[in-house]
Amino acid sequence: MTDDYLICENCIAPNELRAELIERGKPVEICEICKIKGGRALSASDPLVKRIFRALVRLNFSEWDYNDHIGGDSIQSLVWQSKSIFNLGANASEEFFEQALMIMEEGWYPDTDDGITLGGGYWDGGVLSGLRDERESSVEELIAACFAHNYFDVIPQAKVLIEELRDDITLLVPAGAAYFRGRVGVKASYTKKSIWERKKFPYYATYTGSDIDKPPLTKASEGRLNRPRVSILYLASDVETAVCELRPHPGHLISTASFKATRDLRVANFGSHDIRNYLNDNRLEILRKILSFADVLNLPVQPDQKELYAVTQTFADAIRESGFDAVTFRSSLGPGINMACFASGAFELIPESEHAHEVTSLSYRIIPARTLPATYNPDEFKEIKNDPFSTVIHGMARRPIA
């Protein structure tokens, strides 16, 4: 047995730690932890491996979850069960896993400023909250302001926050980059004239050109990131996400098409961020601010809750006024990334990219929610207010971990 415990790519869920192992790891015949052959591996004592692991702990969990001195589980048991960092099968060695974890979590309070703290000093009342569990206060203040003031009075405050994040959120999308757009329905249906083929499945002519492009100003209704009579182009990173964003029903026919950027675009990226760019405590707090802003942009808004657009539209206006051509954010309906492009003429339809799709079924993902028993003690709970601000904050808080 060796003191150098190795972690291989097959031990890890799809995240930045796995990417690091793939990029720098050395092939191993068989991993002592997951028992899978042929993966690339690095030592648990590798400084960058340790920092990425600790950053992922801070991203996915609060100290309340993993500090057993204040009622949480151990980091080892929490990570083993959650599958958000490691994703180990039934044959994995819990012994080797725990030894590797002990190395990576060793030293909860680093001596240097470039380290990542795992404890907040609970004996003095300090407990660290997970980046996904607690939103940045300046973002919550902006949300409250959106419901208390005219949007044009809030935009300067939002632009200050965007400026703080500019270096971290700026993404250059090159000319020629392709994205997708969908529209419910098709232009026409056809069948072969031959009597031998008439009973076969029909052929569909999809919407194309201006019929699948952004709507004209006179028909532009308000959306998540645009006000009434403001026409912007909503796109998606893949066809499936473009279709999901339409919220279709089984039986619907969908027209899709590809669009390409006509020039280089400066995009405010709230869709994806590599945690390897945030490997100290100060940088993790910047990431918390970015994630909080992103949670607003992809907040699930029900058809009867359009008053919540007061927040998302104001955030979008601030992004546009800060000089960005577009903004990206994760889809709450599909697997990919959404883009809202503000700039006119920034995308053009790719000829012959149109396709028709039929929606045959829908699938839903549900997760267990904390449910009060019928005999709960009302003195132990406080009812959430039924106002727009509380609705937004509650909607952000209940988003599942990606």
N, C-alpha and C positions, 0 to 999 in steps of 0.2 A: 504494500500500500504506500502511496506517495502523499506528501503534503501539498503537492501542486494539483489541485482539483481543476479539471477542465470542464468547460461548458461548451456544448456544440450547438450548431444552428437548429438542430432538430429538437432541442429542449425548449425552444423559445417560441412564443406566439408571434404573429406578424407585427413586429415593432422595430424601433431603431436599434435595440440590442441585437436582434437577429441580423439586421443589416450590417452591423459592425462585425459580427462573427463571420459573415459571408465575405466581407471585403478584406479582412485582415487575418482570418483564421487559417490554421494549418490542418490538412486532412488527418483524421484519426481513424484507426481501423474499426474501433467500436467505442461508443461513448459510455463511460461508467455510470452516468446518470440515467439517460433515456434508453440505453441498450440498443441504439440504432447504429448501423454501420455507415461509414463513408461520409460523415458530416465534417464540416470545418469547425475548429474549436480554438478557444483561447483560454488562458488561465483565469480563474476567478480572482486572482490577485492582480491581474492587469489593471493599471490605474484607470484607464478609460472605461473598461468594462465595469469597474466598481462605480464610477461616477454615473454612467448611463443607467445602471440598475437602480441606484439611489434616486436619480431623477424620475425614473418610471414609478418608483414607490410613491414619491411625492405627488406625481401626476394623478395616480389612480386611487390613492388611499389617504385618509387623515390619520393623524397620530392616535385619535380615539380608536381607530380600527386595529392598529398594530402594536400599541404600547400596553403590555400586559400589567404594568403598574397602575394603569388607570382604567382597567377593565377590558382592554382589547385582547385580541389573540396575539401570538408571536408573529413576527414578519414571516418566518418560515411557513407556518400553517396557513396564514392568509394568502401568501403568494402561491402555495401549492394548490389551494382550493379555487382561487379566483380565475385562473387561466388568462389573465390579462397581461402578465409578463412571461412567466413560464407556461408551457402547455404540455404536460407530461402524461403519457399513457399509463395503462395498468401495470406494465412491466418495469416502470422506472424504479430506480433505487432511491428510497426516501433517505437512506443513510448518507449516500454521496451528495444528494441534493442539499441536505441540511448542512453538511460540511462546507459546501461551496457558498451557501447563503451566509454562513457565519463569517466567512472571509469578506464578503461584499458589504455586509452591514456593520462590520467592526468599526468602532469609533463613531458613535452617533453625533459627536460634537467635534468636527474637524478643527485643527489648530490654524489652518490657513483660510484666507478670505475666498479662495477659489474652490473650497470644498462645498459639499452639500450636507446640510444638517438634517438629521432624522428626528430630532427631539426639540421641543420648544421650551424646555425647562418647566415641566409640569409642577414641580415643587413650589414654583413661584407663580403658578396660575397660567403659564404659557403652554399652549398645546397647538401644534401645527395643524392647519387645515389643508386638505388635499386641494390641488389646483382646480379640480373639477367640482369640488364640494362647496367652495366658498368663492363667490364672485368678488371682483375688485370693486372697492367702495366708490371710486370715481365713476365707474360705469353705472352702478345703481343710482348715483346722484343724477346722472344724465337721463336715465329712464324716468325718474321722478320729475325732472324738469320738463320733459316732453309732454307730460300730462298737465303741467301747471302753467305753461307759457306757450305763446305762439312759437311755431317751429323756427322762424327766422331769428328769434331771440336766443334759441338754444344752439343753433349751428356754430356760432363762434366758440362756445365752450367745447363742443364736440371736436372742432378742428384742432383745438389745443391738444386733446388726447391723441388724435390721429398723428399730429406732428411728433409727439413723443415716441410713437411706434413706427414712424416712417421707415427707418432703416431696416426694421425687422419684417415689415409687411409688404415692402415694395417687391413686386415680381415683374420681370420683363418677359412678356409673351412675344415671341418672334413672329414676323410676317410669315404667313403660310400655315400657322398653327390651326388645326381643325377642331371645331366644336359642333355640337348637334342641337337641333331644334325640332320640336314636334307640334302637331296640331291635330285635334280630334276630327276624324272624318277623312273622306277622300273626295276628289273632285267629281269622279264618275265611275260607274261600274260597267264592264263589258263582258260579252261572251263571244265565242267564235261563231261565225256565220254558218260554218259547216254543220249540217244536222247531226253528224256523227260526234261532234264535240260540244254541242250546246249544253248538254247536261253536266258537263264537267265544271269544276270550280270556276268562278268568274275571275276576270282580270280587273285590276283597279288602276285608275289614273290618279296619281297623288296630287295634292296641292303643291304648287311650285311658284317660283318667282315671288311677287309681292303678296301672294296668298299665304305664304308660310314665313315671310319676313316679319319684322316688327310691324304692329298695326299703325295705320295713319293716325295723325293727331286727333282727328275728329272722332275716331272710334276707340281711342286709348282710354280704357277704364283704369281706375287705380289698382295697383298691385303692391306686392310686398315692398318693393324699392322704388316705386314711381307713383306720383300723384296723378289725379285725373287730368287727361289731355297732355300728359307727358309720355312720350313714346320712347321706350328703351328696348334693347334686344336682349331677351332672356335666352341663354344657351346652357348646355350641359356638357360634361366631359365625355359622356358615352350615351349611346342610344337608349339603354335601359333607363337611365336617370331622366333623360328627356321625356320619355313616355310616362314614367312614374309621376313626374311633376304635373302632369295634366290631370291627375286623379281620375283616370278612366274607369269604366265599369266593364265587366265581362260582356263580350259581344261588340264592343266599340272597335271600329277601324281607326287606325292612327296613321297619319302621314308624317314621315320624318325626312330630314335633309341635313346635309353637312354644310357648314359655313367655314370659310378660312379668313384669317386676319389679313387685311390688305396692307398693313404696316406694323411695325413694332409698337406694342402697347404697354403702357405703364399701368399695372394692375395692383389694386390693394388686395393682398392675399390673406383671407381669413379662412381658407379652406384646408390647408395642411401646413404643419410646421415640424421640422426635424428637431426632436428634443436634444440632439447632440449640439445644437447651437445655444443651449440654455443650461450649461453645466456648472452653475454655482447658484447660491441662494438668491443673489440679486437678480440674476438673469431669469430664474424661475418665477420671480414675482412679475417680471415683464411678460412672461408667457401667460401667467394668470390673467393679466390685463387683456392680452390678445384673445385668449379663450373666452373671456367674459364678453368682449365685443362680438366675437363670432357667435356666441350663444344668442345674442339679440338678432343677428342677421338671419339665422336659421331657426328661429323660434317657430314651432308649429302654431299656425293661426287657423282656427276653425272658421268656416264661412260666416258664422254669426258673431265673430269677434273682430271685425275689421277696424274697430276703434284702436286696436293694438298697432295698426299701421302707423299711428302717430309717432311711434318709436322707430320702427324699421325705416320708414321713409325719411325721417330726419337724419338718421345715421347715414343713409345713402346720399342725401343732399350734401352732408358735410364731407363725405369721401370725394364726391365729384368736385366740390368747390376747393378741395385740397390738391387738385391737379391730376387726379387719377382718371384714366380712360374707362376703367371697369373695376368691378369688385368680384371676388370669388368667395364662396362659402359652401360648406358641406350641405348636401341635400338631406332633409329630414324624411324623405320619401324613397329615394333611390340610393344606390350604392356609391355614387360618384360625387362630383363637385359641380355646383351651379356657377354660372357667370352672368352678371348683369352688366351689359355694356352701355355706357352713357354716350359714347362718341359716335357721331353720325358718320356713316361710310367706313367704319372700322372693320366690318366683315362683309363678305360677299358670298352668295350661294355658289357652291361647287357644282358645276354642271353634271348631270346624270347621277347625282348622289341621292336622289329621292327614292324612298322605299315605302311600301305599305306594310302595316303590321296589324294583326288581329289580336285583341286581348281575349285570352281564353279563360283566365282565372286570376284571382287576386290572392295574395298571401299576406298574413299579418304576423308580426312578431310581438309577443306579449312577454312581460316579465312579472314576477310576483311583486305586488305592491303591499306595503305595510297596511294591514287591515285591523281596525279596532274590533275587539270582541264586543258582543252585545252588552256585556256587563262592565264596560269600561267606566272608569271614574272620571267624570267631567271636570273635576277639580285639578286633574293632572294635565289637561290639554287646553290649548288656546285655538279657537277657530280662526282660520285664515279669512281675511277680509275679502269680500266680493267686489273689488274695485279694479280698474285697469292696471294700476301699478302692481298690486298684489298678484294679479293674474299673470303678468309678465314674469315677475320674480319667481313665482311658484312654477311656471312653465319651464323656466331655465333650470331650476333646481331639480326637477324630476326627469330631466333628460338622461337616458341611460348612457353609460360609458361606452364609447365607440370601440 
